[in-house]
Amino acid sequence: MAADNTVPASSRRDFLNYSAAGVLATTLGAAGVHAAGGDTLKVGLIGAGGRGRGAAINALRADGNVKLTAICDVFEDRLQDGLKYIAKDKIAGPKVAVTPETSFTGFDGFRKLLATDVDVVLLCTAPGFRPMHLQAAIEANKHVFCEKPVAVDAAGVRSVIASAQLAAKKKLNLCSGFCYRYDGAKRETVKRIHEGAIGNVVSLHSTYNTGEIWHRGFDPAWSEMENQMRNWYYYTWLSGDHIVEQAIHSIDKARWILKDAVPVAALGHGGRQQRTDPKFGHIFDHFSIVYEFADGQKVFHFCRQQKNCGNGTFDYVYGSQGNAELMAHEVQGAKPWSFEGQHDFSAMYQNEHNELFAGIRKGLTINDGENAAMSTLMAIMGRECAYTGKRLTWKQMLESKQDLMPKSLDWGKIAMPEVAVPGLTKFI
């Protein structure tokens, strides 16, 4: 279960004021183990699903002397499928050195993996487990790549903040999966916005509208817990809902453009129009949130997962002297600009691992944990505004007692959460 830590005093401030082009706060420090270029960096993968497989391939491609030596997934079939997928990659495949003795399953498999001699762990399970896994990894003195979001509730966010602070003390690297910040063209675009190319930022309009996503079906032989775990996206305790699991990218980009400010309050709505079948758990299929900031800026965020609708992911930035569109890498106004270099959208996934492993080699301590926690809490804030129908403040979110992790993890029965009803659902 995620630790129910009290709110650290530093979590009440805007945490890391990153440079316009930068994604990670880096400070010179001890590189921990295996900093020399000739040493083999051993990698452990926790969560062998689609994102985990991709992250493992990226990690194995990021450094010339790295091996995947341990793997963990709660399900044996997912573990084996993931391992086979990674092994087929022409570059990553030859670097797979996993054995049956270093393959772990079950809810406690991650602890067995962390007890091996891996140097770097990739946390890629369903997000609800992220705070628990991150805490254990940092306590075990491992460098970490931590997928987004880093939590699904306020208790988890506080746990992540504590783990990030512990990682900083130990000089361990903690890299988050907010991949858009690793995109070169977007770094150039944000750099110009921060330098005043459109004047003062007044507002942002972001969308993350997609079609339907996967569903793995139900098996009568599965317990309720296994059904939820196999279809984790549709349960808030596991995914955080799609505004937290997917559209959080747009929310994080908005914070990046606003120099990592946090909102003072938010109000919004959402619901289920297409996801009415009980197989879709209890999450919503659309959200519309307005975030308010201390300097008067507002972020208008819209996200949807519905079939046969107009889709698109856009980030429109409106300034006092012009406008910008982040996804198009364009600035319009007094200082017009557009990115003219070759742009590879998929490169951002590789870049985050390149920077992580280069940091380990060079003796740089990369710690993105607290900032990732703030973007996660902002996404959770939007969800809770829609679930409850209430205007919520940042202070309320920081102090929320919500902890969605079940009190025990086993393969038996687990309650089916009710669909939230604005005006009736209470803020915790």
ABEGO torsion letter per residue (X at the ends): XBBBBBBBAAAABBBBBBBAABABBBBBBBAEBGABAABBBBBBBBGABAAAAAAAAAAAAABABBBBABBBBABAAAAAAAAAAAAABAAAAAABABBAAABBBEAAAAAAAAABABABBBBABBAAAAAAAAAAAAAAGBBBBBBOBABABAAAAAAAAAAAAAAAAAGBBBBBABAAAABAAAAAAAAAAAAGAAEBBABBBBBBBBBBBBBAEBBAABBAAAAAAAAAAABAAAAGEAAAAAAAAAAAAAAAAAGGBBBABBBBBBEBAABABAAAEABBABBBBBBBBAAGBBBBBBBBBBBGBBBEBBBBBBBAAEBBBAAAGBBBEABBBBBABBBBAAAAAAAAAAAAAAAAAAGBBBBAAAAAAAAAAAAAAAAAAAAAGBBBBAAAAAABABBABBABBBABBBBBBBBBBBGABBBX
